[in-house]
Amino acid sequence: YRLYTDSGAATVTSIVFSNNGSLAAASQLSGLRLYTDTDAGPEDGCTCVATSSFSGATVTFSGLSIGVTTTPSYVHVMADVSGAAPAGDTLILRIAAAGDVTLSVGVNAVLAPSTTTCRTSAIASFRTVKQAGGGDFTTLQSAVDGIPSSPTALTAPWVIEIQDSATYSEVVTVASK
């Protein structure tokens, strides 16, 4: 999100984002983080300024002190997505109204864009390994073998998470897919 004022300087003290997508954000997202940045790309130079969690369909980041002027500054929202999030569900974050951004002085904040959409299928496909059972797989090799070989079937990066402290004594072969 790009934030700037129409004149003068202000300090953003809180931002409310609303989810208008199909993802049950309150139960399927955790670790929400708000970052500030000097450019539109979240890949580098970001500083985490707040954490929060969804309450129903909204998440509020408060206690902020983000300086805003006529030169745009940017905020990015990052979150951890539950492995139980249904593929294809959407998270549509919006700053729905000007009142959802609280400023320390009475200048108008300009918000652009007002909506960001991402699909959970584009984030990652999580698979778990537990040697004694209870995960998606019981061996590392079976988890690796479970990665789709067809590029069209592989709709997102695969994340294989070991969920126990067992010793895995196996040779894992990653075949070209």
N, C-alpha and C positions, 0 to 999 in steps of 0.2 A: 504494500500500500504506500502511496506517495502522499505525504502531508506537507502542506505549505500554507502560509497565510496570504490573504489578499493585500495586506500592508502591515508593516511593523513586525514586531517579534512577539512570541507567546511561548508558554510552556504547556505541553500536554501533560495533564495529571491523571487522566484515565481514558481508556478506550473500551467500548463494549462491541464485541463481534457477535453476530447472530448466525446460526447454521440453518440454512433453508434447504439443505440436501436430505438425502434419504438415510444417511449414516446416523445411528443412535450415538451421537457424540459423547453424551454423558457417561455411557457405559463402555464405549469402544475406543475412546481416546484418553490418553493420560500424559502427564508430563508436558503440558502446554507451556511453551516458552515464547516470549515476545522479544524480538531482536531489533536493534536500530542499526542503520547502515547509511552510508553516504551515496550508495548507488542502488540500482534496482535489483542487482543480483545477490541472492543470499549466500553465494558460495564463499565469499571472502570478506574480511573486514567487519563482520557482524559482532555486535556486543549484546549479550543477553541482559535485559533490563528488568524483566519480571517473569514470574511463573504464576500459573493459575489453573483452574479446572472448570469444566462446563457445569452449569447449573441449569438443567433442562436444555433449552436450545441456545443459551447464551453463555459467553465467557467474558468476564470483566477483568481487565488488567488495571489495577489501581496503584496509587502511590508512585506514579511515574513522575519523571522530571526530564521530559524530552523537549529540548529547545527546537522551536520551529520558526522559520523566517520566510521571506518570499522565495528563498532558494529551497527547492524540495529536499526533504529528508525522507527516509523510507523506514517502514517497519515491516517485519516478516513474522509470521506465526509458524512455529514448528510444534509437532506433536508426535507422540509414539502411538502407533495404531495397533490395536489388539489383533492377535492372530485369528480371532473369531469374527472379525469384521467381514461381512459378506462381500465377495468379489462383485464389483460393479456398483456398489453403493457410492454415493457421492457426498462429499463434504463441500458445502457452498458457504463460505464465510463472507459475511457482509457487514459493513458499517452501515446500518440501515437508515440512520438519520444523523443530521449534523449534531444533535444533542447527545449522540453516542460517543462523541469526542469532547472531553471536558478540558477547557483551557484555563490558564491562570489569569488571563486578561481578556477583555471584551473585544477581540478581533475575530473575524470570521476565518475558520479553518477551511481549506479546500481539500477535498478527499478524492483521490483517483488512483486506481480504479476502486469502485465500491464493492466489487464482487470478485472472489477468487474461487475457482472450482477445481477439485481434484477427485479422481476416482480411486477407490481403494485398490482396485486391481492393478493400477499403475504403480503402487507403492512397493509392495513385496508380497510374496507368498511364503508364509511361515510354516515350517514343519519341525516337529519336535522329536527328539530321540531320548528314550528312557530304556535302559537295558532290561529292567524288570517288567516292562510293559506300562501302559498308561499314556504313552506318547503316540505319535503317528508311526514311529518305527522303533525297532529294538536294537538295530545295528546301524553304524555309520554308513556301511556299504549300501544297505537297503535304502537309506535316505538319499544318498547320491544317485542310486539307480532309479529312484522315483522321480528325478527331474525329467520333465518331458523332453523327448528328443526332437520333436517337431518345433521349429521356430514359431509357428502359428499357435501352438498349444502353450508356449511359454509366454504368458501375457505380462509377467512381472519378474523381477529378480527373485531368486529363491534364497531364503534365509533358513539355515538348518541350525537349530538351537539344541544343545545338549542340556537336559534338565535334571541330571543327577550327578553324583560324584563318583560314579562307577569307573573302573578302569576298562578301557576299550582296547583290547589286544587284537587288533585286526589290521590287515593291510588294506587300504582303501584305494581303489582304482577309479580314476575319473576318465571315462572314455570320451572321445570326441563325439559331440552330439550335433 
